[in-house]
Structures are given as structure tokens and as C-alpha cells.
């Protein structure tokens, strides 16, 4: 599915700029990283040179990129993170919910990825991660887009299952995986261009963004999941402690 569908009323340079902005905000490109050349952007998005220049110009106006002598266009800064609501639950209950749910999984990207961007308080990084990006659907209706960063050594234990099943039950089934601590945060946001098209919802429709991290006993991040849910497909039920 093209994120630059011809039927969209939004100008192509705005859509390209939004996609590039998302990559910066999510840490795909970090401060001082060089952006792809105009030729690379033209090929990736099937756009004209002037369109690519307009998109980069918008990022520069927003203070996200700048021209650096001898390096081309580099990332200057990322947007500050907003406050997040913490949701209390148990890993066992979460796994139980996923075991009873068998969505259709569509893998849209898989690669060996450099470590994801995490804060110091999130834990230490392992050497290499397997990155899986996919869309989950139920009754032919997509309801979430998920980016998964899984310790490559753990992925190698059951690659077929990790590709075809929801991740958390598989991790708990593999008794050798030491999950020492798990945490998640929830943020209410709005659908960007890519997620609106992948989940077939209007641009800027309300969504819930969930970020999950599993740590091993040595405080290393062995799993990071970044999930965007469409609002009309989810309910969050929380038991309040008294």
C-alpha cells in the first residue's frame, strides 16, 4: 500500500515531509544523522526533485534539519516528548488476553536494526535487534500498527512463531527468556499520514499509542513494542489500587 496514494487531497510534499518528520521523532534518524539524498527520496516516494526539496524545506523551517558543510542535510533536533499516562496491569494478564485473540497479521517490514532509541531510565541496549513492523486486523479491518524491536538472540529461538504470532505469548512460552521487569506507557494522539492509510481511518483521527519495554535481569531491553491503536477498536480497563 502506498503512503502517497494519488487519491489523497493532501499535497505530496506535505505528505513526504510528514513521513520524514515521523522518522525523526521516532528515532529512526537521530541528531547529526544525514538524511537520504534527494535522489534517494525521489526514488523511494516516486516524486519529482522539486517535491523532495519542498519537503526538506518544511523540515528546516520546523527546526528539525539543517545543512551541514560536507555532510548534506542532517538532523538538528527532535520534538520534545509529551506527558504519558501510565497503565497498571500484569504481564500474565496481558499475555492471557493475547492468547485469546488471534488477529490477522500482515508483515510490512522486517530487518536487522540498529538499537532503538531509549531513555537512560528505560534500560541498557543489547547488541542487535530484529525489527518487525506489521498491521494487525480483525474481520478484515486493521486496528493497529506495531513496530517491534526484539533481541536478535531471542528472535533466533523461534523466528517463524515471532513472525506469525503475537509476540508476548511466544516470549512467555519460551521458558528460557528471563523477563525480569516489564513496563508500558499510553499516550492519546492523532493518526498521522502513514497510520491513517494503514488502518483506513481519517487523518488526525484519535489513536492510542502504547510503548512496551521488557527488561532482563541485567537491565537490558530485550523487547520494545511501539503500537498505535485506532480508538474505536480498544477499551482500556484498569483496576485501581486501594
N, C-alpha and C positions, 0 to 999 in steps of 0.2 A: 504494500500500500504506500503510495507516495504522499509525503507530508506536504507537497506543493501541488496538490490536486488543482487542475485547471479550473474547476468549478468554483473554487473559493473566491469570494469577493475581495479578500484582503490582498493588497499588492504583494508581489513576490518578494521584493526586497525587504518588506516588513516581516514576512514570514521567515525568511532566511535569517534576518537579524535576531528574531525571537529564538530560533533554534540555536544559534551561536551563543546567545545570552544564557540559555539554559545550560549549555555545556560548561560555561564559565562558572555559573552559580553552583552546579553540581560537582565541580572539581575535576571535570574531565581535562580542562586546561587550567593551569594554576598560574599565579603571578610569575612573570618573566618567561612563561612558555610562549613559544612562537606559534601564531595562528597559521593554518594552511595557506598556501599561496592562492592568489586569485584564480589561477588556472585550476588548482585542485578544487576550489569551491565551485567553479563553473562546471566542472565535470561531475562532482558529487550531486549537485542540485539541478543540473541541466539548465543553467541560467547564463545570461549574457554577462560580459565583463562589467558593463555599467551597473547591472543589478548587484553583482558581488561588491563593487565599490560602494554603492549606496548602503548596503547592509553593514559593511565595516565602518562607514562614516557614522552611522547611527550609534554603534557601539562606542566609537570615540567620543561622540557628543555626550554619552552617558558616563564617560569617565572609566570605562571598562578596559579599553585598549589604547595603545599609543604607538607611534612609530619610533623605532629604535635604530640608530645608525648601525648598519652592518647586520641587523637581525630581522628587519622587516617589521611587521606588526606583532606586538607582544601584549600579553595580558597585563593590565595595570593593577586591577583590584577586583574584588568580588563584593557583591552586595552583602550587607550585614544580615546575620540570621535573625529571624523574628522569634518571639517567645513561643514556647511549645507547651502543650498540655500533656502531663504525664498520666498514663493509664495503668492502673494496677491490675494485674491478673497473675495467673500462674502458667508456667511453661507447659505443665502437664495438661491443664485445661485447654490451652491454645492448641496443643497437638491433637487432643481429642476432637476438637471442633474441625480441624483439618482432615482428620481421618474419616469423618462422616461426610465429607464434602469431596466430590470428585469432579472438579471443573475440567473443561476442555482447555488444554494448554497449547499455546502457539508460540514457539520459539522464534524470535525475530532477530536475535543476535547472540553469538557465543564467541568468546575469545579469551586468551590468556591476557590478563590485565595487570597493569602496574597497581600497586596497592591503592585502595580508595582513600579519599581524604577523610580523616577523622580527627577529632579534637584530642588533646592530650589526655583528658579525663575519660575518653572512650576506651582506651587501652592501647597496647602495642600492636604493630603490624607484623604479619608473617611475611615470608619471602615472596610468595607468588599466590595470586588468586585467579580462580576461574570466574569469568563474568558471564552470567546468563541474563538475557533480557527477554521477557515474554509477556504475552497478553493472556489473561485468564477469562474464560467465557462460561456462561451457563445458559442453556437453551438458545444457543447461537447469539447471545447478547454479551458482548465484552463488558466486564465490570471492573477490571483492574489492570494496571500495567506495573510490572515489577522488575527492578534491577537487583540481581543477586550477586554478591561477591563472596565466594566460598573458598576457603583454604584449599589450594590445589591438592595437597596430600589427602584431604578428606574427600574431595571430589573423586579422586582416583579409586576410592574404596567401592564406589557404586555409581559409575558415570551414567549408565543407562537409566537407573532409577532417578538420579538427580535431574536428568533431562526431561523425564516423562511424568514425574510425580511432584506433589508439593513437598517443599524442602524439609520442613520441620519434622514431620513424622519419619522421614527417611533418616534424618540425623539421630533421632531417638531410637530407631530400630537398630542402628549400628552401635552396639553397646560400647565399642572401643572409643567412641568420641567423648572426650571429657568436657561437658558443658558445665563450667563452674559458676557462671553468672550470666544472666540474660536481662536485657532492658529494652524498652521501646518508648518512643515518643510519638505524639499525634499532633498534627497541625492542620487546621482548616484553611483551605486555599481555593484557588480557582484554576480551571483547566487551561493549560497553555495550548499552543497550536498542535503540537505533536500528540499529546494525550487526548485532546478533544477528537482528533481524527481516529486514533487507535481505538478509543472507547465509544466513538459515534455519539458524542454529546456536543452541545454548543460550546463555542469558545467562551471561556470565562465562567462556565457552569461551576457550581460548588463541587469541590472534591475534598477528600481526606487524604493527607499524606502521612504515612506511617513509616518510621525508621526503627528497625530492629537490629540489635547487636548481641551476639553470643561471644562470650569470652571463655578461654580455657584456664586451668589453674595457674598458669604463669602470666595471666592478664593479657593474653594475645587475642586479637579479634579473629575468630575463625569463621564467622558468618556475619555479613551485613546485608540487610534487605531494605530497599527503598521502594515502597509500594504506594501507588496512587489509586485510590478507590473512587468510583463515581458515587455521589452522595445518595442516590435513590436505590442503591443495592446493599447498603450496610446499615446495621444498628450496632452501637457500642453500648454494652450493658456492663456496668461496674458495680461491684459490691463495695460499699463504703465501710471502712473500718470504724468500729465504735469502742 
